[in-house]
Amino acid sequence: MKKIWRKMLLMVCTLLLVLPVTVFAGFNIGGMVGSLGGKKPSVPSANTGSGTIIISGTVFAEGAPLQQATVYIGRTLKVEVTNNTVVINGECHRETATDDNGKFSCGFENNGPHDMVIWKHGYAPIVKHGIITSGDLGKMSTSTEGAANTIQFNN
């Protein structure tokens, strides 16, 4: 019986040590942040002030969802297709990929307009310029017409 009480006491002491550290590190265990006086974690912003922009969308190719297409996001990207190659001039800050349903979601810092390039081997790239607010970009389509087989980055 003493062993059970010792283990229980050790578990309670460990919890008392760990809980305040995790709360003040930004983790909201069980929604207790407010009751312990810690600051609440920030929520992504949908406006053009400071914070995070979260965009999402769905990519289709010839009527079907385009799986595993890569999504590149950066500021002032210049995109051209030459000799079967997508050439991206500028620095990409974020990268993600579409899922099995052609959907993607990506967050990035809201520090001015961003550009987005969606590309997959054998398809023409999709380019969106001037993204400044969060939101769903909706359905975007590409095709094998004007397709590129390689990608090149020039920073």
N, C-alpha and C positions, 0 to 999 in steps of 0.2 A: 504494500500500500504506500510505503514511503517513497518508492521509486516513481510511482505514478504522480504523486504530489510534487516531487522534485522536477519531473519532466514538465508538468503543467506550469510550475513556477518559472522555469527556464523559458518556456514558450511565451508567457505573459511579459517577462522582462525583455525578451527579444523584440516583441511587438511594440513595447513602450519605447524602445530605442530606435527602431526602424521607422515607425509611422511618422514622427515629426520630420525626420530627414527626407523622406519621400515627398511629404506634403510641401515642404519649402523648396524642394528641387523642381516642383512643377507638376507632380503627379497627383491626380485627384482620386485617391483611393476611397471608394464608397461614397463619393460626393461630400467628403468631410472638410474640404478646403475652407469653406466659409465659416464653419463652426470652430475651426482651430485658429482662425485669424490669418491664414496664409493668403497670398494673392492668387486670384483666379487666372488660369491659363488664358492666353490671348486667343481670340477667334479670328480666322481669316477675314479680311476686309473685302467688301465688294465695291468699294469706291476707289477714287483715284488718289487717295492719300496714301500714307505709309501702310504697310501690311503685306498681305499675301493675296495674290490673284489666283483663283482656281478656275480653270477652263476644262470643258469636256466636249465631246462630240462623238459622232459615229461616221466611220469611213466605209464607203461602198465602192466596189469595182465591178462594173458591168452588171449591176443589180444585186450582187451578193456582198455580204460583209467581208471586208478586207482584213484578214487575220495577220497579226505580227508585223504590221507596218510600223516603222519607227517615226516618232514625233520629236522633232528638234525645235527648241524655243531659245531665242536670243534677241538681243537688241540690234537694230539696224542690219538685219541680214539681207544680203543681196544674193539672189538665186538665179542661176541660168543653167540651161541644159545645152551642152555642146558635145558632139561626138559620143552620144550615148552615155554621157556622164552628167550627173547633177553636181554642179559646182556651187558650194555655199561659201560666200565671202562674209566673214564676221565670226564672232565667237558665240557658240551655243552654250547656254547656261543650264538648260534642263533637257532631259531626254527621257522618253517613255515609249511604250508600244501599245498597239491596239490589242484587245483580247480576242477570243474566239468569235465574238459577236461584232467585231469591228469597232468596239467602243474604247475610248481612252479618257483619262482624267489626269491633269497635271497642275501642280501648284508652283508658283514662282514669285519672287519678290516684286512688289509693285513699285518700281523705280523708273517709270516712264513707259512709253509704248514698246511693245515687244512684237516680234515677227515669229511665225510658226511655219515649219516645213514638214509635211508628212510624205514619206517615201517608202516604197518597197521595191526590191529588185524586180524589174520587168514591167513597172508601171510608171506613168507620168507623175511627177510630184504635184502636191497640192500646196499652195503658198497663201498664207494670210498675213497681211501687214497691219500694224497699228493696233494691236490688242491692248486695251487699257482697263477693261473691267472684267470681273468674273462673269461666268455664264456658260450656257450650253451653246456651242457653235452650230448645233444641229447636224443634219446629214450633209456629208461632203462626198463627192464622187470623183473617181479617177478611172482611167482606162489604160489599155495596153498601147493605144495610139499615142505617139510621142514618148514612148517608154524609155527609161534609162536603166542601164545594167550596173553602173557603179556610181559611187558618190565620192566627192573630194571636198575637203575642208581647207580653206585658206583663211587663216586668222590674221 
